[in-house]
């Protein structure tokens, strides 16, 4: 069981590192994506058709951005499921609420000694 927990934390750490790298690359790709309108340069007749990476780079940038977005979602789901599995393995299959309920004091059974006396009719 300890080996499973160690493997789970290693997997979770690896997925988290990959997730951070994908997040940074996705931010960079969104920032460098050229606009379709050309911005202020197109409004005044300036160099609206030129791009920093060339004229054909627009489609490649879009494809890579979509790949990063799909990777972002897949990694987010994988991290979520790996953490849920690790929490269940730690708790022995019990949820947090079940653990809290087990720690609460149990009420005495009805009719047990030490309870209030039952009222007798006619007294």
N, CA, C and O atoms as CSV, one atom per row, in Angstrom:
chain,resi,resn,atom,element,x,y,z
A,1,UNK,N,N,0.821,-1.186,0.000
A,1,UNK,CA,C,0.000,0.000,0.000
A,1,UNK,C,C,0.871,1.259,0.000
A,1,UNK,O,O,0.536,2.249,-0.649
A,2,UNK,N,N,1.988,1.216,0.728
A,2,UNK,CA,C,2.896,2.363,0.752
A,2,UNK,C,C,3.487,2.594,-0.636
A,2,UNK,O,O,3.696,3.734,-1.051
A,3,UNK,N,N,3.754,1.498,-1.348
A,3,UNK,CA,C,4.284,1.643,-2.707
A,3,UNK,C,C,3.269,2.326,-3.611
A,3,UNK,O,O,3.642,3.113,-4.481
A,4,UNK,N,N,1.977,2.026,-3.409
A,4,UNK,CA,C,0.939,2.679,-4.210
A,4,UNK,C,C,0.871,4.162,-3.915
A,4,UNK,O,O,0.721,4.977,-4.826
A,5,UNK,N,N,0.983,4.519,-2.632
A,5,UNK,CA,C,0.952,5.939,-2.270
A,5,UNK,C,C,2.163,6.666,-2.831
A,5,UNK,O,O,2.041,7.793,-3.312
A,6,UNK,N,N,3.337,6.030,-2.773
A,6,UNK,CA,C,4.543,6.656,-3.306
A,6,UNK,C,C,4.433,6.812,-4.816
A,6,UNK,O,O,4.830,7.839,-5.368
A,7,UNK,N,N,3.896,5.797,-5.484
A,7,UNK,CA,C,3.717,5.890,-6.932
A,7,UNK,C,C,2.688,6.959,-7.267
A,7,UNK,O,O,2.827,7.664,-8.267
A,8,UNK,N,N,1.650,7.084,-6.434
A,8,UNK,CA,C,0.618,8.097,-6.666
A,8,UNK,C,C,1.153,9.503,-6.512
A,8,UNK,O,O,0.804,10.386,-7.296
A,9,UNK,N,N,2.003,9.730,-5.508
A,9,UNK,CA,C,2.561,11.068,-5.338
A,9,UNK,C,C,3.562,11.386,-6.436
A,9,UNK,O,O,3.660,12.531,-6.876
A,10,UNK,N,N,4.308,10.377,-6.881
A,10,UNK,CA,C,5.246,10.599,-7.989
A,10,UNK,C,C,4.484,10.948,-9.257
A,10,UNK,O,O,4.859,11.873,-9.977
A,11,UNK,N,N,3.412,10.208,-9.529
A,11,UNK,CA,C,2.598,10.479,-10.713
A,11,UNK,C,C,1.956,11.857,-10.617
A,11,UNK,O,O,1.922,12.599,-11.599
A,12,UNK,N,N,1.456,12.197,-9.451
A,12,UNK,CA,C,0.830,13.505,-9.251
A,12,UNK,C,C,1.842,14.633,-9.447
A,12,UNK,O,O,1.527,15.656,-10.056
A,13,UNK,N,N,3.058,14.444,-8.930
A,13,UNK,CA,C,4.106,15.450,-9.101
A,13,UNK,C,C,4.490,15.594,-10.567
A,13,UNK,O,O,4.653,16.707,-11.067
A,14,UNK,N,N,4.632,14.472,-11.248
A,14,UNK,CA,C,4.988,14.504,-12.673
A,14,UNK,C,C,3.904,15.190,-13.502
A,14,UNK,O,O,4.206,15.991,-14.386
A,15,UNK,N,N,2.644,14.873,-13.212
A,15,UNK,CA,C,1.541,15.513,-13.928
A,15,UNK,C,C,1.479,17.015,-13.630
A,15,UNK,O,O,1.177,17.816,-14.514
A,16,UNK,N,N,1.764,17.385,-12.392
A,16,UNK,CA,C,1.736,18.811,-12.026
A,16,UNK,C,C,2.829,19.591,-12.743
A,16,UNK,O,O,2.594,20.714,-13.188
A,17,UNK,N,N,4.012,19.016,-12.860
A,17,UNK,CA,C,5.105,19.686,-13.585
A,17,UNK,C,C,4.746,19.841,-15.057
A,17,UNK,O,O,4.958,20.904,-15.641
A,18,UNK,N,N,4.202,18.779,-15.660
A,18,UNK,CA,C,3.783,18.862,-17.066
A,18,UNK,C,C,2.678,19.903,-17.233
A,18,UNK,O,O,2.653,20.628,-18.227
A,19,UNK,N,N,1.770,19.977,-16.268
A,19,UNK,CA,C,0.667,20.935,-16.323
A,19,UNK,C,C,1.185,22.369,-16.288
A,19,UNK,O,O,0.705,23.222,-17.035
A,20,UNK,N,N,2.160,22.638,-15.427
A,20,UNK,CA,C,2.728,23.986,-15.334
A,20,UNK,C,C,3.434,24.358,-16.631
A,20,UNK,O,O,3.310,25.488,-17.102
A,21,UNK,N,N,4.173,23.418,-17.211
A,21,UNK,CA,C,4.854,23.695,-18.483
A,21,UNK,C,C,3.850,23.972,-19.602
A,21,UNK,O,O,4.046,24.887,-20.401
A,22,UNK,N,N,2.781,23.187,-19.661
A,22,UNK,CA,C,1.752,23.411,-20.683
A,22,UNK,C,C,1.079,24.759,-20.462
A,22,UNK,O,O,0.777,25.459,-21.428
A,23,UNK,N,N,0.839,25.137,-19.211
A,23,UNK,CA,C,0.234,26.447,-18.915
A,23,UNK,C,C,1.121,27.582,-19.412
A,23,UNK,O,O,0.635,28.524,-20.039
A,24,UNK,N,N,2.410,27.496,-19.137
A,24,UNK,CA,C,3.331,28.554,-19.577
A,24,UNK,C,C,3.415,28.627,-21.098
A,24,UNK,O,O,3.422,29.718,-21.669
A,25,UNK,N,N,3.479,27.464,-21.759
A,25,UNK,CA,C,3.537,27.468,-23.227
A,25,UNK,C,C,2.244,28.000,-23.828
A,25,UNK,O,O,2.267,28.709,-24.834
A,26,UNK,N,N,1.112,27.656,-23.206
A,26,UNK,CA,C,-0.173,28.138,-23.712
A,26,UNK,C,C,-0.278,29.657,-23.583
A,26,UNK,O,O,-0.773,30.326,-24.490
A,27,UNK,N,N,0.183,30.194,-22.470
A,27,UNK,CA,C,0.191,31.651,-22.303
A,27,UNK,C,C,1.059,32.298,-23.373
A,27,UNK,O,O,0.655,33.285,-23.988
A,28,UNK,N,N,2.249,31.750,-23.600
A,28,UNK,CA,C,3.162,32.293,-24.607
A,28,UNK,C,C,2.540,32.230,-25.999
A,28,UNK,O,O,2.646,33.189,-26.764
A,29,UNK,N,N,1.894,31.116,-26.339
A,29,UNK,CA,C,1.310,30.973,-27.676
A,29,UNK,C,C,0.144,31.937,-27.884
A,29,UNK,O,O,-0.034,32.467,-28.981
A,30,UNK,N,N,-0.642,32.163,-26.852
A,30,UNK,CA,C,-1.760,33.103,-26.993
A,30,UNK,C,C,-1.226,34.525,-27.174
A,30,UNK,O,O,-1.793,35.314,-27.930
A,31,UNK,N,N,-0.144,34.844,-26.482
A,31,UNK,CA,C,0.418,36.196,-26.585
A,31,UNK,C,C,1.012,36.448,-27.971
A,31,UNK,O,O,0.875,37.548,-28.507
A,32,UNK,N,N,1.673,35.441,-28.560
A,32,UNK,CA,C,2.326,35.677,-29.854
A,32,UNK,C,C,1.403,35.452,-31.045
A,32,UNK,O,O,1.801,35.708,-32.182
A,33,UNK,N,N,0.181,34.980,-30.814
A,33,UNK,CA,C,-0.743,34.749,-31.922
A,33,UNK,C,C,-1.079,36.072,-32.600
A,33,UNK,O,O,-1.532,37.012,-31.945
A,34,UNK,N,N,-0.857,36.146,-33.911
A,34,UNK,CA,C,-1.179,37.398,-34.613
A,34,UNK,C,C,-2.690,37.576,-34.720
A,34,UNK,O,O,-3.436,36.604,-34.833
A,35,UNK,N,N,-3.120,38.815,-34.682
A,35,UNK,CA,C,-4.552,39.091,-34.781
A,35,UNK,C,C,-5.003,38.987,-36.226
A,35,UNK,O,O,-4.196,39.120,-37.146
A,36,UNK,N,N,-6.286,38.750,-36.425
A,36,UNK,CA,C,-6.833,38.626,-37.781
A,36,UNK,C,C,-7.045,39.982,-38.441
A,36,UNK,O,O,-6.956,40.091,-39.664
A,37,UNK,N,N,-7.322,41.012,-37.658
A,37,UNK,CA,C,-7.636,42.317,-38.219
A,37,UNK,C,C,-6.389,43.110,-38.600
A,37,UNK,O,O,-6.449,43.936,-39.510
A,38,UNK,N,N,-5.304,42.887,-37.950
A,38,UNK,CA,C,-4.102,43.659,-38.233
A,38,UNK,C,C,-3.898,44.804,-37.268
A,38,UNK,O,O,-2.857,45.461,-37.304
A,39,UNK,N,N,-4.851,45.057,-36.419
A,39,UNK,CA,C,-4.697,46.072,-35.385
A,39,UNK,C,C,-4.705,47.490,-35.949
A,39,UNK,O,O,-5.342,47.759,-36.967
A,40,UNK,N,N,-3.993,48.389,-35.281
A,40,UNK,CA,C,-3.941,49.796,-35.668
A,40,UNK,C,C,-3.201,49.994,-36.992
A,40,UNK,O,O,-3.487,50.933,-37.735
A,41,UNK,N,N,-2.255,49.108,-37.277
A,41,UNK,CA,C,-1.494,49.243,-38.525
A,41,UNK,C,C,-2.415,49.078,-39.733
A,41,UNK,O,O,-2.256,49.786,-40.728
A,42,UNK,N,N,-3.364,48.165,-39.664
A,42,UNK,CA,C,-4.297,47.963,-40.774
A,42,UNK,C,C,-5.273,49.125,-40.884
A,42,UNK,O,O,-5.704,49.472,-41.983
A,43,UNK,N,N,-5.621,49.723,-39.762
A,43,UNK,CA,C,-6.569,50.833,-39.785
A,43,UNK,C,C,-5.996,52.040,-40.517
A,43,UNK,O,O,-6.743,52.787,-41.148
A,44,UNK,N,N,-4.685,52.242,-40.443
A,44,UNK,CA,C,-4.056,53.392,-41.100
A,44,UNK,C,C,-3.310,53.007,-42.377
A,44,UNK,O,O,-2.533,53.802,-42.905
A,45,UNK,N,N,-3.542,51.791,-42.873
A,45,UNK,CA,C,-2.924,51.379,-44.131
A,45,UNK,C,C,-1.479,50.933,-43.997
A,45,UNK,O,O,-0.763,50.866,-44.996
A,46,UNK,N,N,-1.043,50.632,-42.805
A,46,UNK,CA,C,0.346,50.211,-42.583
A,46,UNK,C,C,0.539,48.737,-42.829
A,46,UNK,O,O,-0.261,48.103,-43.517
A,47,UNK,N,N,1.603,48.185,-42.267
A,47,UNK,CA,C,1.993,46.802,-42.519
A,47,UNK,C,C,1.105,45.830,-41.748
A,47,UNK,O,O,1.553,45.236,-40.767
A,48,UNK,N,N,-0.100,45.666,-42.159
A,48,UNK,CA,C,-1.026,44.789,-41.467
A,48,UNK,C,C,-0.851,43.336,-41.801
A,48,UNK,O,O,-1.292,42.490,-41.024
A,49,UNK,N,N,-0.228,42.987,-42.922
A,49,UNK,CA,C,-0.142,41.595,-43.331
A,49,UNK,C,C,1.138,40.921,-42.874
A,49,UNK,O,O,1.271,39.707,-43.028
A,50,UNK,N,N,2.075,41.654,-42.323
A,50,UNK,CA,C,3.333,41.048,-41.911
A,50,UNK,C,C,3.206,40.430,-40.530
A,50,UNK,O,O,2.469,40.922,-39.676
A,51,UNK,N,N,3.931,39.353,-40.328
A,51,UNK,CA,C,3.921,38.662,-39.051
A,51,UNK,C,C,5.346,38.479,-38.574
A,51,UNK,O,O,6.272,38.455,-39.384
A,52,UNK,N,N,5.531,38.351,-37.303
A,52,UNK,CA,C,6.859,38.181,-36.727
A,52,UNK,C,C,7.502,36.875,-37.195
A,52,UNK,O,O,8.712,36.820,-37.412
A,53,UNK,N,N,6.683,35.813,-37.351
A,53,UNK,CA,C,7.195,34.495,-37.732
A,53,UNK,C,C,7.001,34.175,-39.205
A,53,UNK,O,O,7.266,33.044,-39.614
A,54,UNK,N,N,6.557,35.105,-40.005
A,54,UNK,CA,C,6.352,34.859,-41.423
A,54,UNK,C,C,4.877,34.766,-41.755
A,54,UNK,O,O,4.026,34.791,-40.865
A,55,UNK,N,N,4.577,34.657,-43.047
A,55,UNK,CA,C,3.184,34.691,-43.477
A,55,UNK,C,C,2.472,33.360,-43.289
A,55,UNK,O,O,1.249,33.362,-43.149
A,56,UNK,N,N,3.153,32.237,-43.278
A,56,UNK,CA,C,2.513,30.917,-43.148
A,56,UNK,C,C,2.464,30.414,-41.707
A,56,UNK,O,O,1.914,29.342,-41.454
A,57,UNK,N,N,3.003,31.134,-40.795
A,57,UNK,CA,C,3.101,30.669,-39.410
A,57,UNK,C,C,1.763,30.711,-38.687
A,57,UNK,O,O,1.594,30.045,-37.666
A,58,UNK,N,N,0.812,31.482,-39.199
A,58,UNK,CA,C,-0.469,31.654,-38.510
A,58,UNK,C,C,-1.189,30.314,-38.316
A,58,UNK,O,O,-1.695,30.048,-37.226
A,59,UNK,N,N,-1.243,29.482,-39.331
A,59,UNK,CA,C,-1.954,28.203,-39.203
A,59,UNK,C,C,-1.217,27.249,-38.263
A,59,UNK,O,O,-1.857,26.506,-37.519
A,60,UNK,N,N,0.114,27.259,-38.283
A,60,UNK,CA,C,0.880,26.397,-37.385
A,60,UNK,C,C,0.719,26.830,-35.923
A,60,UNK,O,O,0.621,25.993,-35.026
A,61,UNK,N,N,0.694,28.131,-35.701
A,61,UNK,CA,C,0.506,28.643,-34.343
A,61,UNK,C,C,-0.870,28.247,-33.827
A,61,UNK,O,O,-1.007,27.856,-32.667
A,62,UNK,N,N,-1.888,28.342,-34.671
A,62,UNK,CA,C,-3.240,27.955,-34.257
A,62,UNK,C,C,-3.326,26.468,-33.924
A,62,UNK,O,O,-3.957,26.092,-32.936
A,63,UNK,N,N,-2.696,25.618,-34.740
A,63,UNK,CA,C,-2.721,24.175,-34.486
A,63,UNK,C,C,-2.027,23.842,-33.173
A,63,UNK,O,O,-2.523,23.026,-32.396
A,64,UNK,N,N,-0.883,24.470,-32.923
A,64,UNK,CA,C,-0.152,24.195,-31.695
A,64,UNK,C,C,-0.902,24.731,-30.476
A,64,UNK,O,O,-0.853,24.121,-29.408
A,65,UNK,N,N,-1.589,25.856,-30.619
A,65,UNK,CA,C,-2.380,26.407,-29.520
A,65,UNK,C,C,-3.544,25.479,-29.178
A,65,UNK,O,O,-3.844,25.271,-28.003
A,66,UNK,N,N,-4.193,24.926,-30.186
A,66,UNK,CA,C,-5.289,23.973,-29.942
A,66,UNK,C,C,-4.739,22.720,-29.255
A,66,UNK,O,O,-5.363,22.198,-28.331
A,67,UNK,N,N,-3.581,22.237,-29.698
A,67,UNK,CA,C,-2.954,21.074,-29.055
A,67,UNK,C,C,-2.665,21.359,-27.584
A,67,UNK,O,O,-2.908,20.509,-26.727
A,68,UNK,N,N,-2.149,22.548,-27.290
A,68,UNK,CA,C,-1.852,22.902,-25.904
A,68,UNK,C,C,-3.130,23.023,-25.073
A,68,UNK,O,O,-3.146,22.635,-23.905
A,69,UNK,N,N,-4.187,23.553,-25.659
A,69,UNK,CA,C,-5.451,23.694,-24.930
A,69,UNK,C,C,-6.038,22.326,-24.588
A,69,UNK,O,O,-6.537,22.123,-23.481
A,70,UNK,N,N,-5.981,21.393,-25.527
A,70,UNK,CA,C,-6.475,20.037,-25.265
A,70,UNK,C,C,-5.594,19.356,-24.216
A,70,UNK,O,O,-6.102,18.655,-23.341
A,71,UNK,N,N,-4.287,19.558,-24.300
A,71,UNK,CA,C,-3.369,18.998,-23.301
A,71,UNK,C,C,-3.651,19.573,-21.921
A,71,UNK,O,O,-3.599,18.853,-20.924
A,72,UNK,N,N,-3.948,20.858,-21.859
A,72,UNK,CA,C,-4.290,21.516,-20.598
A,72,UNK,C,C,-5.489,20.827,-19.946
A,72,UNK,O,O,-5.450,20.502,-18.759
A,73,UNK,N,N,-6.544,20.609,-20.714
A,73,UNK,CA,C,-7.744,19.976,-20.168
A,73,UNK,C,C,-7.482,18.529,-19.751
A,73,UNK,O,O,-7.933,18.095,-18.691
A,74,UNK,N,N,-6.749,17.780,-20.587
A,74,UNK,CA,C,-6.457,16.381,-20.267
A,74,UNK,C,C,-5.602,16.266,-19.004
A,74,UNK,O,O,-5.851,15.399,-18.166
A,75,UNK,N,N,-4.606,17.125,-18.862
A,75,UNK,CA,C,-3.763,17.087,-17.666
A,75,UNK,C,C,-4.537,17.505,-16.416
A,75,UNK,O,O,-4.328,16.941,-15.342
A,76,UNK,N,N,-5.424,18.484,-16.548
A,76,UNK,CA,C,-6.233,18.904,-15.401
A,76,UNK,C,C,-7.109,17.751,-14.913
A,76,UNK,O,O,-7.220,17.526,-13.708
A,77,UNK,N,N,-7.725,17.028,-15.831
A,77,UNK,CA,C,-8.545,15.873,-15.450
A,77,UNK,C,C,-7.692,14.761,-14.852
A,77,UNK,O,O,-8.093,14.134,-13.872
A,78,UNK,N,N,-6.522,14.511,-15.428
A,78,UNK,CA,C,-5.638,13.456,-14.918
A,78,UNK,C,C,-5.157,13.775,-13.507
A,78,UNK,O,O,-5.098,12.886,-12.658
A,79,UNK,N,N,-4.815,15.027,-13.249
A,79,UNK,CA,C,-4.382,15.426,-11.902
A,79,UNK,C,C,-5.529,15.260,-10.915
A,79,UNK,O,O,-5.325,14.781,-9.799
A,80,UNK,N,N,-6.726,15.649,-11.316
A,80,UNK,CA,C,-7.893,15.521,-10.435
A,80,UNK,C,C,-8.140,14.059,-10.081
A,80,UNK,O,O,-8.323,13.740,-8.906
A,81,UNK,N,N,-8.150,13.167,-11.065
A,81,UNK,CA,C,-8.421,11.762,-10.795
A,81,UNK,C,C,-7.298,11.103,-10.006
A,81,UNK,O,O,-7.562,10.220,-9.190
A,82,UNK,N,N,-6.058,11.509,-10.227
A,82,UNK,CA,C,-4.957,10.910,-9.456
A,82,UNK,C,C,-5.019,11.353,-7.999
A,82,UNK,O,O,-4.695,10.566,-7.109
A,83,UNK,N,N,-5.426,12.589,-7.733
A,83,UNK,CA,C,-5.547,13.053,-6.350
A,83,UNK,C,C,-6.724,12.407,-5.634
A,83,UNK,O,O,-6.631,12.110,-4.443
A,84,UNK,N,N,-7.824,12.184,-6.335
A,84,UNK,CA,C,-8.981,11.537,-5.718
A,84,UNK,C,C,-8.630,10.101,-5.349
A,84,UNK,O,O,-8.996,9.633,-4.271
A,85,UNK,N,N,-7.927,9.398,-6.231
A,85,UNK,CA,C,-7.521,8.027,-5.940
A,85,UNK,C,C,-6.558,7.953,-4.777
A,85,UNK,O,O,-6.639,7.025,-3.972
A,86,UNK,N,N,-5.653,8.901,-4.669
A,86,UNK,CA,C,-4.685,8.917,-3.570
A,86,UNK,C,C,-5.379,9.190,-2.241
A,86,UNK,O,O,-5.013,8.601,-1.225
A,87,UNK,N,N,-6.378,10.076,-2.232
A,87,UNK,CA,C,-7.095,10.383,-0.988
A,87,UNK,C,C,-7.883,9.171,-0.506
A,87,UNK,O,O,-7.938,8.910,0.696
A,88,UNK,N,N,-8.497,8.425,-1.430
A,88,UNK,CA,C,-9.248,7.239,-1.033
A,88,UNK,C,C,-8.308,6.166,-0.495
A,88,UNK,O,O,-8.654,5.465,0.456
A,89,UNK,N,N,-7.131,6.028,-1.085
A,89,UNK,CA,C,-6.171,5.030,-0.610
A,89,UNK,C,C,-5.651,5.410,0.776
A,89,UNK,O,O,-5.430,4.534,1.612
A,90,UNK,N,N,-5.455,6.692,1.026
A,90,UNK,CA,C,-4.997,7.153,2.337
A,90,UNK,C,C,-6.040,6.891,3.413
A,90,UNK,O,O,-5.705,6.446,4.511
A,91,UNK,N,N,-7.294,7.163,3.104
A,91,UNK,CA,C,-8.355,7.062,4.094
A,91,UNK,C,C,-8.868,5.636,4.253
A,91,UNK,O,O,-9.755,5.391,5.070
A,92,UNK,N,N,-8.340,4.719,3.506
A,92,UNK,CA,C,-8.820,3.342,3.608
A,92,UNK,C,C,-10.209,3.175,3.014
A,92,UNK,O,O,-10.964,2.302,3.444
A,93,UNK,N,N,-10.549,3.980,2.053
A,93,UNK,CA,C,-11.841,3.891,1.394
A,93,UNK,C,C,-12.920,4.745,2.026
A,93,UNK,O,O,-14.030,4.808,1.497
A,94,UNK,N,N,-12.636,5.409,3.144
A,94,UNK,CA,C,-13.632,6.252,3.795
A,94,UNK,C,C,-13.455,7.706,3.370
A,94,UNK,O,O,-12.344,8.168,3.110
A,95,UNK,N,N,-14.564,8.401,3.309
A,95,UNK,CA,C,-14.515,9.822,2.983
A,95,UNK,C,C,-14.241,10.628,4.250
A,95,UNK,O,O,-14.245,10.079,5.351
A,96,UNK,N,N,-14.008,11.913,4.096
A,96,UNK,CA,C,-13.759,12.791,5.239
A,96,UNK,C,C,-14.956,12.836,6.181
A,96,UNK,O,O,-14.786,12.853,7.400
A,97,UNK,N,N,-16.157,12.856,5.629
A,97,UNK,CA,C,-17.363,12.923,6.448
A,97,UNK,C,C,-17.531,11.648,7.274
A,97,UNK,O,O,-17.913,11.708,8.443
A,98,UNK,N,N,-17.244,10.492,6.665
A,98,UNK,CA,C,-17.348,9.230,7.400
A,98,UNK,C,C,-16.337,9.165,8.544
A,98,UNK,O,O,-16.649,8.653,9.619
A,99,UNK,N,N,-15.137,9.678,8.319
A,99,UNK,CA,C,-14.122,9.700,9.375
A,99,UNK,C,C,-14.564,10.596,10.537
A,99,UNK,O,O,-14.359,10.244,11.698
A,100,UNK,N,N,-15.165,11.744,10.234
A,100,UNK,CA,C,-15.633,12.647,11.280
A,100,UNK,C,C,-16.772,12.015,12.071
A,100,UNK,O,O,-16.850,12.174,13.289
A,101,UNK,N,N,-17.652,11.301,11.384
A,101,UNK,CA,C,-18.773,10.652,12.068
A,101,UNK,C,C,-18.284,9.546,12.999
A,101,UNK,O,O,-18.874,9.326,14.056
A,102,UNK,N,N,-17.208,8.844,12.616
A,102,UNK,CA,C,-16.665,7.797,13.474
A,102,UNK,C,C,-16.072,8.362,14.759
A,102,UNK,O,O,-16.059,7.671,15.778
A,103,UNK,N,N,-15.583,9.591,14.739
A,103,UNK,CA,C,-14.951,10.200,15.900
A,103,UNK,C,C,-15.965,10.767,16.899
A,103,UNK,O,O,-15.615,11.013,18.053
A,104,UNK,N,N,-17.209,10.976,16.473
A,104,UNK,CA,C,-18.237,11.526,17.364
A,104,UNK,C,C,-18.629,10.499,18.423
A,104,UNK,O,O,-18.621,9.300,18.147
A,105,UNK,N,N,-18.974,10.954,19.640
A,105,UNK,CA,C,-19.412,9.997,20.671
A,105,UNK,C,C,-20.752,9.386,20.286
A,105,UNK,O,O,-21.617,10.049,19.713
A,106,UNK,N,N,-20.903,8.107,20.613
A,106,UNK,CA,C,-22.132,7.390,20.280
A,106,UNK,C,C,-23.174,7.631,21.377
A,106,UNK,O,O,-22.823,7.632,22.557
A,107,UNK,N,N,-24.436,7.833,21.021
A,107,UNK,CA,C,-25.479,8.009,22.042
A,107,UNK,C,C,-25.764,6.659,22.712
A,107,UNK,O,O,-25.633,5.611,22.079
A,108,UNK,N,N,-26.153,6.686,23.990
A,108,UNK,CA,C,-26.449,5.408,24.671
A,108,UNK,C,C,-27.711,4.768,24.095
A,108,UNK,O,O,-28.582,5.444,23.547
A,109,UNK,N,N,-27.781,3.472,24.234
A,109,UNK,CA,C,-28.950,2.743,23.747
A,109,UNK,C,C,-30.166,3.105,24.598
A,109,UNK,O,O,-30.004,3.443,25.771
A,110,UNK,N,N,-31.360,3.046,24.053
A,110,UNK,CA,C,-32.561,3.367,24.840
A,110,UNK,C,C,-32.724,2.406,26.023
A,110,UNK,O,O,-32.558,1.195,25.876
A,111,UNK,N,N,-33.045,2.950,27.176
A,111,UNK,CA,C,-33.257,2.142,28.364
A,111,UNK,C,C,-31.974,1.794,29.092
A,111,UNK,O,O,-32.000,1.010,30.040
A,112,UNK,N,N,-30.868,2.350,28.678
A,112,UNK,CA,C,-29.602,2.047,29.338
A,112,UNK,C,C,-29.538,2.782,30.663
A,112,UNK,O,O,-30.162,3.833,30.813
A,113,UNK,N,N,-28.792,2.248,31.637
A,113,UNK,CA,C,-28.680,2.920,32.930
A,113,UNK,C,C,-28.076,4.310,32.785
A,113,UNK,O,O,-27.215,4.536,31.935
A,114,UNK,N,N,-28.530,5.229,33.611
A,114,UNK,CA,C,-28.004,6.579,33.581
A,114,UNK,C,C,-28.854,7.536,32.776
A,114,UNK,O,O,-28.567,8.732,32.721
A,115,UNK,N,N,-29.900,7.018,32.148
A,115,UNK,CA,C,-30.792,7.904,31.405
A,115,UNK,C,C,-31.868,8.445,32.347
A,115,UNK,O,O,-31.980,8.021,33.497
A,116,UNK,N,N,-32.633,9.364,31.845
A,116,UNK,CA,C,-33.716,9.925,32.641
A,116,UNK,C,C,-34.729,8.830,32.960
A,116,UNK,O,O,-34.978,7.946,32.140
A,117,UNK,N,N,-35.308,8.894,34.149
A,117,UNK,CA,C,-36.312,7.861,34.479
A,117,UNK,C,C,-37.566,8.021,33.628
A,117,UNK,O,O,-37.982,9.132,33.299
A,118,UNK,N,N,-38.135,6.920,33.296
A,118,UNK,CA,C,-39.363,6.927,32.505
A,118,UNK,C,C,-40.518,7.279,33.448
A,118,UNK,O,O,-40.670,6.651,34.496
A,119,UNK,N,N,-41.338,8.284,33.083
A,119,UNK,CA,C,-42.451,8.659,33.977
A,119,UNK,C,C,-43.467,7.520,34.086
A,119,UNK,O,O,-43.830,6.889,33.093
A,120,UNK,N,N,-43.909,7.277,35.309
A,120,UNK,CA,C,-44.896,6.218,35.590
A,120,UNK,C,C,-46.276,6.865,35.681
A,120,UNK,O,O,-46.441,7.901,36.325
A,121,UNK,N,N,-47.249,6.261,35.045
A,121,UNK,CA,C,-48.597,6.830,35.155
A,121,UNK,C,C,-49.164,6.666,36.565
A,121,UNK,O,O,-49.004,5.614,37.185
A,122,UNK,N,N,-49.805,7.676,37.051
A,122,UNK,CA,C,-50.436,7.646,38.354
A,122,UNK,C,C,-49.537,8.123,39.476
A,122,UNK,O,O,-49.998,8.156,40.617
A,123,UNK,N,N,-48.341,8.479,39.248
A,123,UNK,CA,C,-47.479,8.974,40.323
A,123,UNK,C,C,-47.384,10.456,40.263
A,123,UNK,O,O,-46.702,11.065,41.086
